[in-house]
């Protein structure tokens, strides 16, 4: 999971570097050749895209450096943490719900994936099997019991 995210972000960063260093300079050069830059929409669009690419590349670089500091061996083996698959039972309705804790920048959220910074992610974080966690929602409090846990180490 961690390595897949690093690879995805690295691939995106490489595409952006190519765009920033090859594609956009060519577009800007072509736009400059068209003449008057004050009313040249191609030139303005290329400059705006260049600024966006530079900003996104900065975000990706920062995210990759933070990901590099995560040591999977430091993730808990008996508590809910990054990558954990959790089955909880709502104490009021007795309904079972399945969740997986993922990074906040995961783009392809599947059903049941929650970020660690979301309300449910924060409530589940560091809980063990059998623990009762309280999820504070705007309209009510939910009490969830951890029924099953598969950590990133068990997968």
Kinemage of the C-alpha trace (Angstrom):
@kinemage 1
@onewidth
@group {chain A} dominant
@subgroup {mainchain}
@vectorlist {calphas} color= white
{ca unk a 1} P 0.000 0.000 0.000
{ca unk a 2} L 2.720 2.445 1.030
{ca unk a 3} L 4.990 1.511 -1.861
{ca unk a 4} L 2.101 1.681 -4.344
{ca unk a 5} L 1.260 5.211 -3.200
{ca unk a 6} L 4.906 6.274 -3.435
{ca unk a 7} L 5.102 4.864 -6.968
{ca unk a 8} L 1.882 6.591 -8.023
{ca unk a 9} L 3.082 9.956 -6.728
{ca unk a 10} L 6.529 9.471 -8.292
{ca unk a 11} L 4.943 8.670 -11.668
{ca unk a 12} L 2.753 11.777 -11.482
{ca unk a 13} L 5.750 13.916 -10.512
{ca unk a 14} L 7.770 12.591 -13.454
{ca unk a 15} L 4.956 13.400 -15.905
{ca unk a 16} L 4.727 16.906 -14.479
{ca unk a 17} L 8.503 17.396 -14.754
{ca unk a 18} L 8.354 16.439 -18.442
{ca unk a 19} L 5.466 18.837 -18.980
{ca unk a 20} L 7.245 21.614 -17.077
{ca unk a 21} L 10.608 21.193 -18.799
{ca unk a 22} L 9.617 20.182 -22.343
{ca unk a 23} L 5.955 20.654 -23.246
{ca unk a 24} L 5.187 24.011 -21.629
{ca unk a 25} L 8.366 25.794 -22.820
{ca unk a 26} L 7.493 24.726 -26.380
{ca unk a 27} L 3.952 26.053 -25.992
{ca unk a 28} L 5.213 29.339 -24.550
{ca unk a 29} L 7.749 29.697 -27.372
{ca unk a 30} L 5.036 29.085 -30.008
{ca unk a 31} L 2.741 31.608 -28.303
{ca unk a 32} L 5.500 34.230 -28.217
{ca unk a 33} L 6.030 33.749 -31.948
{ca unk a 34} L 2.383 34.679 -32.540
{ca unk a 35} L 3.093 38.252 -31.524
{ca unk a 36} L 1.385 40.657 -29.105
{ca unk a 37} L 1.502 38.954 -25.680
{ca unk a 38} L -1.062 41.276 -24.039
{ca unk a 39} L -3.932 39.709 -25.982
{ca unk a 40} L -2.466 36.254 -26.544
{ca unk a 41} L -4.699 33.712 -24.810
{ca unk a 42} L -2.399 30.781 -25.659
{ca unk a 43} L 0.485 32.528 -23.902
{ca unk a 44} L -1.616 33.311 -20.818
{ca unk a 45} L -2.964 29.750 -20.679
{ca unk a 46} L 0.535 28.269 -20.945
{ca unk a 47} L 1.822 30.524 -18.151
{ca unk a 48} L -1.124 29.631 -15.912
{ca unk a 49} L -0.578 25.939 -16.586
{ca unk a 50} L 3.121 26.373 -15.824
{ca unk a 51} L 2.290 27.924 -12.435
{ca unk a 52} L -0.150 25.120 -11.664
{ca unk a 53} L 2.368 22.418 -12.615
{ca unk a 54} L 5.067 24.040 -10.469
{ca unk a 55} L 2.710 24.199 -7.472
{ca unk a 56} L 1.535 20.588 -7.886
{ca unk a 57} L 5.113 19.390 -8.309
{ca unk a 58} L 6.005 21.141 -5.047
{ca unk a 59} L 3.116 19.402 -3.279
{ca unk a 60} L 4.139 16.009 -4.637
{ca unk a 61} L 7.760 16.500 -3.641
{ca unk a 62} L 6.751 17.460 -0.105
{ca unk a 63} L 4.348 14.487 0.152
{ca unk a 64} L 6.983 12.054 -1.109
{ca unk a 65} L 9.499 13.329 1.427
{ca unk a 66} L 6.969 12.815 4.234
{ca unk a 67} L 6.143 9.320 2.963
{ca unk a 68} L 9.830 8.442 2.966
{ca unk a 69} L 9.938 9.033 6.717
{ca unk a 70} L 7.229 6.432 7.442
{ca unk a 71} L 8.728 3.201 8.726
{ca unk a 72} L 6.248 0.325 8.232
{ca unk a 73} L 7.860 -1.576 11.088
{ca unk a 74} L 6.745 1.216 13.421
{ca unk a 75} L 3.063 0.728 12.533
{ca unk a 76} L 1.157 -1.139 15.253
{ca unk a 77} L 0.566 -4.853 14.795
{ca unk a 78} L -2.340 -5.161 17.245
{ca unk a 79} L -4.125 -1.816 16.875
{ca unk a 80} L -5.852 0.088 14.085
{ca unk a 81} L -3.387 2.074 12.004
{ca unk a 82} L -2.518 2.983 8.432
{ca unk a 83} L -3.743 0.327 6.010
{ca unk a 84} L -5.754 -1.585 8.602
{ca unk a 85} L -8.961 -3.323 7.593
{ca unk a 86} L -11.491 -2.991 10.406
{ca unk a 87} L -14.927 -4.504 10.969
{ca unk a 88} L -17.037 -2.629 13.498
{ca unk a 89} L -20.460 -3.355 14.946
{ca unk a 90} L -22.758 -0.415 15.611
{ca unk a 91} L -23.981 -0.894 19.191
{ca unk a 92} L -27.410 0.591 18.462
{ca unk a 93} L -28.309 -1.082 15.161
{ca unk a 94} L -26.004 -4.139 15.448
{ca unk a 95} L -25.041 -3.532 11.804
{ca unk a 96} L -21.546 -4.526 10.706
{ca unk a 97} L -19.473 -2.028 8.757
{ca unk a 98} L -16.088 -2.530 7.083
{ca unk a 99} L -13.446 0.168 6.762
{ca unk a 100} L -9.880 0.487 5.582
{ca unk a 101} L -7.708 3.371 6.783
{ca unk a 102} L -5.967 5.064 3.857
{ca unk a 103} L -3.941 8.196 3.206
{ca unk a 104} L -5.808 11.442 2.662
{ca unk a 105} L -4.437 11.881 -0.838
{ca unk a 106} L -5.730 8.585 -2.150
{ca unk a 107} L -7.685 9.518 -5.256
{ca unk a 108} L -9.587 6.320 -5.924
{ca unk a 109} L -11.632 5.892 -2.775
{ca unk a 110} L -13.475 2.623 -2.822
{ca unk a 111} L -16.461 1.970 -0.638
{ca unk a 112} L -15.313 1.573 2.935
{ca unk a 113} L -12.039 3.464 2.568
{ca unk a 114} L -11.657 6.260 5.096
{ca unk a 115} L -8.782 8.624 5.702
{ca unk a 116} L -7.001 8.637 9.022
{ca unk a 117} L -7.901 12.306 9.445
{ca unk a 118} L -11.640 11.789 8.905
{ca unk a 119} L -13.907 11.612 11.959
{ca unk a 120} L -14.282 7.827 11.689
{ca unk a 121} L -10.571 7.404 11.003
{ca unk a 122} L -9.632 9.429 14.087
{ca unk a 123} L -12.111 7.455 16.204
{ca unk a 124} L -10.752 4.086 15.039
{ca unk a 125} L -7.061 4.953 15.178
{ca unk a 126} L -5.151 2.944 17.829
{ca unk a 127} L -8.209 0.888 18.856
{ca unk a 128} L -7.880 -2.853 19.492
{ca unk a 129} L -10.285 -5.731 18.889
{ca unk a 130} L -13.027 -5.552 21.514
{ca unk a 131} L -12.602 -1.816 22.118
{ca unk a 132} L -15.660 0.411 22.072
{ca unk a 133} L -15.037 3.668 20.189
{ca unk a 134} L -17.250 6.720 20.080
{ca unk a 135} L -17.796 8.489 16.784
{ca unk a 136} L -18.970 12.050 17.280
{ca unk a 137} L -21.217 13.163 14.426
{ca unk a 138} L -22.997 16.514 14.133
{ca unk a 139} L -26.380 14.987 14.906
{ca unk a 140} L -25.539 12.097 17.229
{ca unk a 141} L -22.935 9.922 18.890
{ca unk a 142} L -22.301 6.462 17.471
{ca unk a 143} L -20.793 3.708 19.554
{ca unk a 144} L -18.826 1.190 17.508
{ca unk a 145} L -17.243 -2.011 18.770
{ca unk a 146} L -14.129 -3.283 16.974
{ca unk a 147} L -15.058 -6.823 15.904
{ca unk a 148} L -12.223 -7.705 13.511
{ca unk a 149} L -8.863 -6.193 12.655
{ca unk a 150} L -6.367 -6.993 9.920
{ca unk a 151} L -3.327 -4.741 10.083
{ca unk a 152} L -1.002 -3.831 7.219
{ca unk a 153} L 1.411 -6.442 8.580
{ca unk a 154} L -1.151 -9.254 8.218
{ca unk a 155} L -2.031 -8.504 4.599
